[in-house]
Structures are given as C-alpha cells and as structure tokens.
Amino acid sequence: MPGFTHLHTASGFSLRYGASHPERLAERAAERGMDALALTDRDGLSGAVRFAKAAAEAGIRPLFGSELAVAERASAPTPTARRRTPVRGGAFLDESAARAVFLAREGAAGWAALCRLVSAAHAGQGEQPVLPWSALEAATDGLTVLLGPDSEVGRALAAGRPDRAARLLGPWRELYGEALRLEVVDHGRPGSGPGSPRLAARTLGFAVDQGLRAVLTNAVRYADPGQGPVADVLDSARRLVPVDRHRPEARDSGERWLKDGATMSHTAERIAEAAGFRRGLAHRLLAMTEETAGECLVDPQDDIGLGRIHFPEPRLVGAGHRTAARVLRSRCAAGMVLRGYDHDRERWARLHDELRTIERLGYPSYFLTVAQVVDDIREMGIRVAARGSGAGSLVNHLLGIAHADPVEHGLLMERFLSERRAALPDIDIDVESARRLEVYRAIFDRFGAERVATVSMPETYRVRHAVRDVGAALGMDPAQVDRLAKAFPHIRARDARAALAELPELRGVREAGGEQLWPLVEALDALPRGIAMHPCGVLLSDATLLDRTPVVPTSGEGFAMSQFDKDDVEEMGLLKLDVLGVRMQSAMAHAVAEIGRATGRRIDLDDPAQVPPGDPATYDLIRSTETLGCFQIESPGQRDLVGRLQPATFHDLVVDISLFRPGPVAADMVRPFIEARHGRKAIRYPHPDLEEPLRETYGVVVFHEQIIELLRIMTGCGRDEGDEKRRALSHPELQGRVRAWFAQRAERRGYAPEVIARTWEIVEAFGSYGFCKAHAVAFAVPTYQSAWLKAHHPAAFYAGLLTHDPGMYPKRLLLADARRRGVPVLPLDVNRSAVAHRIELVSGGASRGDGPGDSAVWGLRLALSDVHGMSEAEAQRIEAGQPYHSLPDLWQRARPGRPVAERLARVGALDAFGANRRDLLLYLAELHHRGRQAPGGQLALPGRALDGADAEPVDPVEPAGLPDLSEVERLSAELGVLGMDASRHLMADHREFLAELGALPARLLRDARHGETVLVAGAKAATQTPPIRSGRRVIFTTLDDSTGLVDCAFFDDSHEACAHTIFHSWLLLVRGTVQRRGPRSLSVVGAAAWNLAELAELRREGGLEAVAARLAEVPDAGAAEAGAGSAEADAPSAEPGQGAGQGSDKEPGTDREPEPAAAPGRTIRLTTGYELHPWADLQPPGERAATGRKLWHSSPGSAG
Amino acid sequence: MTPAPRPPAAPPDPPGAPRQPGMLHVRFRTVDGTPVSAGCFEQLLGLLAQFTPVIEALPPDAALADVRGALRYFDRDATGLAELVRLRALAWHGVRCTIGIGANPLLARMAAQGAAPGEIRAVPEGAPAVAAFLDRRPVSALHGVGPATARALCAYGLDSVGRIAAAPPATLQRILGARTGRIVYERARGIDPTPVTPNAAARSMGAEHRFGHDELDPARRRRALLSLADGLGARMRASGQAARALTLTVRYADRSTTTRTRRLDGPTAHGPALTEAAYALHAALGLQRARVRSVALRAEDLCRAERAARQLTFDPSDDKAHRIEAAVDRARARFGTASVRPAATLGQASRTGRPPPPPGARPLGPGANRP
C-alpha cells in the first residue's frame, strides 16, 4: 500500500476551527502508518513549533504551511446595498473570503516566504486577516499552493462554471506555474458544494483538462472520527451563532479526521470513478500527492532555526568597531571603578571568571543588549529592577542591570549561567506597570521594527469559557450558562466531570447542564480560543527576525507580535527579554511623586541614605503583620508567616519570601526554621563542614544556592556541575543517578555513610523546590521599600496603592486599612480631586514631609479616575478646569458626560454647589436637556469674576425640595460609583445586628483564647484554596470588618455545608474556633457560614424570629471540634496567589499545576512523597474578589 | 388621561351631603385561581349591570363600576353593594371577586390592588384618610405611572406616593414635564377626575409566537409574523375593530426585548396590510446574530371597524385580496380557525424544491461573492 500524506490539516491553533492539538495529530499520523504530515493552520503558524517537536517525537516528517484568506485581485465595486446595522446581537461574521493553502517548499527560503505571507495577511485593516494580491506577487518562491473547494476556483467549479474557473486560474498559474496544485476533497456530502463527490470529480476533471496537477486531501479538522460535534461547537463559537438546528447539512460532516492511507486511496478511486476516469487516475492522484509532499522539504533544525541564537547586531549595542566582548570588558571595568570595588581582588577574580564564561558561550552582545535596554528605561525616568537568577551575576550588577550586590548577598553566577547550562540565560526586568508600553516603544525605537516583536500567549479553553461557549452553541439560556460557568473553580476543562463528581459546591450543577454539555466541554480542553500579547516578553533579534517568525499587530497598541509563544520562541533560539510591568513599582513611583508634589521633598527609594536599611519603624510595621499593600507580604498566608517569623533584617525578609512557596511549605521547611530561629530547637547540621552555607538559615535548606554549595562541599564538584545536579533533582527519572553520583563522590571524600544518608535526605526532600536566592533578594528590595513607605509616608503610600491597585485585595480593603491606620480619607470633590489619588495637608504643616515625627497630618484625597465610567479625557478636563464656582460652570468647561456628572453628584463630589444631592441631579438633567435643545448655541456668559481669586461657589443650586440621599443611600452610591465605602465602613450598618448576634469584632479577636468558639462577620476580601501538606482542600477566606481583618480557614469536613455560601456570597457570618500559633498568628477555623446580607434582609423584614428560623435550617455538623483538632497539623500559609497581582513567578515549583487524577482519586502524590488535594491551588469558584460594587443590594429608593 | 369633557355619568350628589365613595374596581378570579374565560367575563359584566349601567370593562378580568347612582335604590352603601356583587358572582358563576372601593377610579383600583383575593377593601373618604392610604405605596402603584416615569421619579428619591405628594409641584413638573408632572402630582394626592366610561372598547390586541430555541433564521421569524398578523387581523375583523398602529416586540435569549411601533396608513384590519407592516418593522431591526426567542405583535389604538376607510385603487388585486379575506373569514367561522391558513405557515415539510446550498457556499455577510 502506498503511503499517504495529508497536506491540508488544521490543528487547534486554527482558532476556533481545528479541534485537535498538533501533538495529537502527529501522534495519530504515526499510529496510522504515515511518515509525513503537513500542518496548515488557518491564518498562521502558531502551532508550527509544537508540531515540529511533536513530529520529531512521533517519528514523522513535518511539513509546514498555512491556509490563508486571499483578497480578490481587482477590488470589486463595493455593493451599494449596505446592510442595516442590527439593533441587537451584532452582524454576522464575514467569512466569505476565498482561501488557499500555502506550503513551504525550499527550506529556509520557503519558511521565510511563508512567514512574510502570514505577516502580510495580518497587516491589513480589516477584521479578518486577508492576504492582498500584491503580497502574493511579492513572494512566490519556495511555496506550493493548493487551490481547494474554498478557493475562488473551487467556488466557480461548485457553481458549475468551469469557464470562470479557468479564467480565475490564469493569474495563479502565472505566479506559481509548476507549484500550483488543485486540491480534491471528498467528504461524501450531498449537492455540489465543498466536500461533495461531485465537486471533487469536477475538480479532478478540470485539472486534467487544464493540464494541472491535483492532490487529494481530506481538509482535516480533527484527529479522530466522532469529533464532528466538537467542530460544530467551534464553528459556532467562531461565528458567534448557535449551532443551526434547522440545517443539519450546514454542520460538520464528521469525515474530516486524519484518515489512514487505505481509506484515502479508496476515496481517490471513488472520485476518479465519479469523474469518469479509470483507476489509473486514482493512482496518479495519490502519486501526485506524495510527490508534492516530497517536494515540501523544510527541516525544523536547519531551516526554521530551532536551537540557534540570533542576537541583535553588535553595532546596535555600542560595539561598532570593537568586538562585543571587548566592549563588555571595558564597561564592567568601568563599573568596578564607579562602585569603588577596584581594589577588591575577590571581585576582580570573580568578574574575570564570569566574563570568561560569557565569552566562551558567545553571549557578550546579549549582556550589552540588556544593558542598553535598562539604560534606555532609566533615562526615561522609569523605575527598573532586575529579578530572577540574573541578579546573581556580578556582570549584571556592574552593568547596572541588577541593584543588589551579589558578592555581599552570597549569590552565585552558576545558578544563572554556566557552560553546563544549555538554556539561554534569562534576565527579567521589572518596570513600572503603568509605563510598560512606553518601555516597549523605546525598545522598538532603539532596535528597529525589523528586529523586535512582542511574544504572544495563547488563551486556552478552561472550564468556564468552555461551558460558556458550548452553552451558547447549544442555544442554552444565557443566564443559566452564566450560573453554570461561575459555579466552577478555574480548572481545566477536561476535569469538568471529575470536579462535578467530587466538589461539594458543585452539587446539582451537573443535572442543570444536561446530557450534551459536559462531553463537549471536556472536548474543548486547552484548545486555543484567542491569542493575546504576552504581558512581558519582548523578542530581540537581528534583522532577519521577520524571516523566522510571522508577526501580527496587537489589537490595542499595534505592536508587532510574534505568533509564537514564549516556549516556542525559546525553542527557536530567539532572544527573549522579559519586561514585566510591576504595579507595585508604579505605586511606589506615584507615592514618591506625590510626596514631591505636596511637600517639595524628593525621595529616592534606591538611595540608602534616604531609605536606610534596617529602619526600626519599618521592621516594627512588618512584625505587626499589618502589611496590607506591601509587596509580596500582604497575603493572609504571608501575614501569618511574617507574624511567626518576626523578621528583623533584610536577610530575614529574603528568607521569608523564599519560604513562602508551595515547595518549601510542602517540604515542611517552615516549622523547623521557625522553631530554630526562636531558639525552641537546637540548630543541627548533618556535618560541621556544612555549617557555613546552612548557618544563615538555621540549618534548614531554603535556597537553591545552598544546595549547590552543599553538593560542592560534599562531592568536591564545581558550582556549575552542582547546579546541573540540582536541576536534575526535579526529574524523578534522574534522581537515582544523582543519588549514586553523590554517594560515591562523598564517600570518596571521606564522609561517613550516616552523614551522607542524612545529607541526601535533605537534598532529596528539597527536591527542585526552594527558591533561587538571587530572585528572593531581588524581590525583597521592593518589599522593604514599600514597607518603608507605609511606615513613614502612609498617605502617599495609599495614594500610590489606590492609583495603581497592585495588590490581591479590593481597593475598598486598602481604604479601610488606611482609615484604621489613621490616615484621613477625604471625599471626592471636583474642586480638589485630581485624576489620580493625592495627598493633602489636613492639619499642622509647618514642617515638610508627612512622617510620623511631624505634626502635620496628611490625608488621602480620592481620585476622579475611580468614578465608574469616567474616561481619562473627562478626568483630565475636570482637573484642568479647577476651580469651578457653580454647577453650570463645571458643566460648560469640563463637559462631563451626564452619567458621569450624576455619579459625581451622588457621591458628593459636587456638594460644594448645593447641599442636596438630588437637587443637583435634577439640575444636571436640566442642563443636559438645555444643551441638547440648543446644540452649539450661545454659551452662557461666564459668571465668574475674571480674576478668579475666590474659589467660593457664587451661585449654589436653588433647593428644589427633593428628599436628600439618606445615609444608606450615600454609602450605596459610594460603593456603586467608586467601588469603595469611602465615608465609612460598610459593616457599620450591620453593627446593631452583629451586637445582637454577639459577633466578635476583629480587634477584640486578638484577645480570644485558643480553642474558643466565636462568631465573626465581615465583607469577604479574598478566598483561596491553596495546596496544603496534608493533601486536603482547605478554603481560606479573609473577612474585613471595620476594626480589622479576620482570616478564616474551612477544612473539608465543613465544605459540604458551607463551601457554596463562602464562594458565592460577599458578606459572611462565620462560626468557628480560634486557632493560635504565635503571638501575632491567629485564625478562625470555620465550622459554619451564612450569607450575612441575606440574614440582615431577613432581620429587616421578619425580625430576629426570621433570622433564627434561617439559622435553624443549617445542618449543624459539629465540625468545629473536628476542624480545630486537625488544624494543628496544617499551616495555612502557602498560596501562590500572590503572583497573580505582581507578575509571574518563573520558578519550577510555583507554576506547577496539580495534576487532577484521571480516576477520581482523592489526593495526588507528588514526586517528593507529599500528597496534594486535586482541586487545591486553583482560583476558587464565584467571582474573583468582592469589589465594592458587588457588596450592596440596590435598594428601591436609590437611583440607577 | 385627560378628563373627557362630558358630564359625569352618575347624578351629582346633593350639595352639602358628604360624598360617599362609590367607585368599585372588581377583579374576577375563579375559585381555583385561574383567569376567567372571555365568555364568563361577559356574563360577569352582565352581573355588574344588574347594579349600575355605568361599567367600564377592563379585559381580561376586571371592571370598573360607578355605583353612586344605585346606592339609594339598593339602600346600601358601596361596601354593602360590593358584598352583594361578591355573593352573586360566587353563587352564579363560582367566581371570586376582589373589590376595591374608592371615591374615584384611581383609589378604587389601588384599593383592589392591595386587597387579598376575595377581600373587599375600601378607601375611606376624606383627605387625611386618603393620604394615609397612599403614603407608603410605591410610585408604580399609581395608575398612569409606567416604568419609565417610575424610574425617573425614583432617581430623584421620590419612591413613594407620600414623597411625591410632599414634593413641590413645580419640581415634579421639572422632572416629568408640565402635563405628566401635574397629573402625577394630582394622583399622588388621590385626585382622579377620570369618569367611568361605559363599554369602552379594548384598546389593543396582541399575540405572541415563542420559538423553542434561539431562532436566527429571518425566514422563520417572518413566517411567525405572518401567522401572527393573519391571526390578529382575523380577531379584529371578528370583533369589528381596526388598528391604527402595530407594535412588534422581539424577545431575545437573555430576556431583553426590542419594541418598535409603526403607525399604519389608516385604521385597518386587513391581513396583508398588517403583515406588510410587521415585515417592515422586522426588517428595520436588521437582526443578524441576535438570538430571538419570541416575536409578539400588538395591534394598537383600536377603533370601530366602521371608522376604517379604505383607499380605493385601480389595481384589482387589492380588491381581490379583500374579497378573499371575507371568504376566508366565512370559512373559518364555519370550519374553525385552522381550516384556512397562509401557505407559508403550514408545516415546515412543505419546503420543497432545490435543497439549500451547503454551508461553505452560503455567504454569511455583505460583500459575499455568490458563486
């Protein structure tokens, strides 16, 4: 049997079109006896790199291509009959453009031509990528073109117009000549449209008539038979219409799978027969297909450039005449002198070592490139800091890339770069998030558009989106689909049914979804559904970048974005620089700018003279655990850990950050460390030789660097080899080999067997977890800086936080924290508020600065930009026009939109113009109507005195006798408009009810005894289900009442009764037992939870009797005792949710996702032997966090 | 809304005597809670007519009766009469009445709204009592205050009738405009000069077609509209009415709706004219991807068919259409409404002829090049 090669195959990277992953396709092709397979995704090459890798693994030859929409040559006169704009639902997606398949033929040239074609198709202005004919004319070499049923030619044939087909074929033949093929497809459909035997026969006959070669394909959309319904759902999700139930013929035929050779040759025979030819032609058709496949030779290694590195040309990074290596050397030497290290022999030696490694690896221009970028950023006045292992290199420090001195902190170059490390070194830089795009633009300007591209990031289907799209495709009720989707935690789509069976809060959801839904939801698992710009990656290359990667413009900013994601880019050897936007950096920059604006004092946070290390007030603040808003140490788990650890030095902060990772928590490194630190347990070393590296962490291994040193001391290997072995520890299959190596080498060095065994235990338990110390040091710097700001300039600190919102908590919680810390919160006022949050002198003020030592009290003035729906331009107009003396004055000069103006009135920002906010609303409505009646008419004369000296409102609005907003309505307006309870805490309204219940305020909770049963209440601030050592699922939630925060933990015995309530309500009443683990470490182990809003409503309507009836309903599980007993063992202290707000962590331990067991097993065994709950470490169900807008019911009396 | 310039139907009270509340708002429900049928409703109106001739039918299940003229004859007060009505409705028809009594239609209506099923509730006479009755009621309870007006008032904190009554009338007029502002202000104080108009005809007539799923096919929606328009026309002709306007309401999968009204050229009950108007309304929406769950047509502003004029044309087809319609009406009267229907609404299997084009060939948007 002759082989068969599929030349037309779409994978999931044909967005919302292909139903199988490239890996699956390659696997199936190998299974079905094919030795080559083409991947021709629609509109791009995003899947190409994965496909190449998968093909190599499966042992087949990959062919690369793309199916692109081609514009008509002469743009036909646009039809005058414009369709009416739909009043609802939007217009149909226009997919009418003809398509053709382009296959890369001649190695690198073909690949380059393909890349350029894809880029050209995306460069157009239209909504859909369409290739202009001119681009086609520009790139004809190295490509084979297939014209199938969806091409112009195919459509003409389907319409029974061979004459027209022949005419349309002309230009194609002219361009491609011998490389043009007609594509014959037969899916056994009725009629003469695409996929029908009639069209296939016609096409074959036409090819024979025209003397053109034809190929047989199956226009594959999925790997296996039976996936037709999935293709239907994808079609529906792409076109945004439900699956058409009236026209079954419009749905997928079910034939478009990766058929084996025998089936395809049978198809070929049938087509030849239908076309009236003999069998010979069928064989010729198959032979031509194979021949075409044979021509399309592109080698992934040599032609696409997998595994080769392309740096920007040296002349662009300041090495025009000399070699890059010499420039790097001289810059480093200058850095030594500048920092005063020029007499330090140790540093010189280390520098030479590092430079030698860099030169041997050929990376000098890489370092110069990064240094150039950092210099450019700094010149723009943007805060920049290096993070990651790159901070361990002295060269990086000398070039100004990394702040912390690696020698002082004991950081190792080998963790970052060594000759044994194959991967490209990774330097990440953190910049202010608000100005990240400016940085990108600067990089584009510096290196030129032909060398720079951002990296893409496929957004893949997870369960919530899958439920939404399948539900919409099946035409289910949108409200119900929404409910179903929100019921799920953020898990993978393929685990949907397992989760339905196992999670208590999902009871009843399965039945509500119906039969059809769940299999389809799981079938969508991990298929890309869109492509977005990666938040931090920038590609830098030489001028040939666009020959190696197709680029598409990003939607908002129009940056060129590579279609490859960050892993692909690494495979291809493209230099990627991670520029992370860190909102905390923006927040600190804003805080410093505010201090400068208000007091004239310029603060440089990086200057040790102004921000002294070891500041007692700062560490007092950290130890008090009131660290809300501080970088990296604000999460409930971290606050708990900080409370137990009691950091007193910078090094303690470094350790604290390193310990707070799933790995160390899972490996039980926290408890021994804390006990040793507080002297409750003696420090033990496996051998006196190991005291030096382990002393700083009381004998507990915390850092990668310590493992490297440990291996070096015990085995006498080099640090680079030590790092290699350390990395091997994370692969279970390699662990045994490392162990043998370790035992042998250590024994040779004369260590006793029990020492070796003990040390290996530590090394093994450590696994690949722990943390790179360089990374932790880089993190600890902003941690300390933010804590210093909070301790010394609280008002400015909160202004920065609220403006850039860096944290894991909703803004209203930060505001509550500000109020608790005695920062006056000043209401929104159009005459005083600015676009961003500001600080304002409230009292005192003779001295400069707002430190605690001064008599001045600085307040926090809320910002206009927090008003819901306020546009940037509106806010700026309002700020620019201040002050206003009356409502019409504001209306005319600042020209706010009516809804925005009304919101301003409702939150009291216009109180200066009249005391009654409803009168103001009425007046605004009249201004609006008057403006509409006389558009562009004469403006009223400005009634303001010309000198404008008096800011006093001259004419307040006349009272209209309307009832003013009540207190409750005002609070409701604040929550609705600002998302914050600005004037008072929202729990204040429930104070009376809570007193009746006897609920304990957070402040009094500190005095509660261990084991005492208490009732607490508050607004939900954060909910997490992190991985826990015991392998159970624990729900942690933080409640906020007006006096402080309460951290609650719910263990699985209480989930049955309360998981749903916790995830889906905003105000909670919790019964639980107090759990104490240290002077500052306190949490409540929840046994029962109620929706407080619901209870308050019951109380309002039916009095306490109704509340009592509701409380009686809850099954009292008596879980409090059970929970309290087991809580001892579990430290509720590890959640990686911290990363979400502050950029991604890139250590292997943190982005690991627990593998939910295929069979519904209760726990997952990790390689380290610890067990994890399958559903831990996931974003819980419900909505993310309670923003203020969700916390309030809209009372019938309130407006809007 | 404005009082018609005609003398009140009831004889004026002798001057000096205290005005007695004499308006009854009666709502009928069968004992098991189901709505009354149209035939039964007719009979119940007849029952009311035993007490007073001044009855305004409020289909489908309520009526307004002015019994001031009957009080002396029956020698009972209004509550006594209401008890009689309730008694007779139960005895004769097995129908339970909820009756509100007030000095004017507004108060009677609101009293009935607040009453439990089968209860008789009266609003006592006198300004303080009326004010107390109205004080805490929501604005939307006022007759004539629709959702839009209620929203406007609530936006200014005027969420109860008492608050409206307390607001300065000038402010109300600023919010709602001069006319509506005055009316709402009066109603909030319990003033309603509207008389009970005997035999007022139903002012609109509607019908709805629901789809069992998201319907995106315009042809199917048009078919549904055709059958609705045809049915509406038949109902109007049967009751001797004609519509001056037609309203189309489209409901979507997310339960939101779009409503459009179009005035007809003149009062008509002619099926093709209604269908044409319905099609035009539908086409004006230009729906493409919208997931339609139901379409509803409402013939508005009905008048007596005698007042409908028809533009004569030289085109015989128009005349023929009218004659055919008359014949169809007779056929339906004789053999049931299902006997004659527009061809397009007869089952979907009837779609014969060329099979529809396969999926890829079907152009989906503008600019498609049809092969």
Interface residues (C-beta under 8 A of the other chain):
Chain A: E72 A76 T78 P79 R82 R83 R84 T85 P86 V87 R88 G89 G90 A91 F92 L93 D94 E95 S96 P149 D150 R155 A156 A158 A159 R161 R189 P190 G191 G193 P194 G195 S196 R239 L240 V241 P242 D244 R245 H246 R247 E249 A250 R251 G475 D477 P478 A479 R918 L921 L922 A925 E926 A960 G961 L962 P963 D964 L965 E969 P1196 G1197 A1199 G1200
Chain B: P138 C154 A155 Y156 G157 L158 D159 R163 A167 P168 T171 R174 I175 H213 D214 L216 D217 R220 V250 Y252 A253 D254 R255 S256 T258 A283 A284 L285 G286 L287 Q288 R289 A290 R291 P355 P356 P357 P358 P359 G360 A361 R362 P363 L364 G365 P366 G367 A368 N369 P371
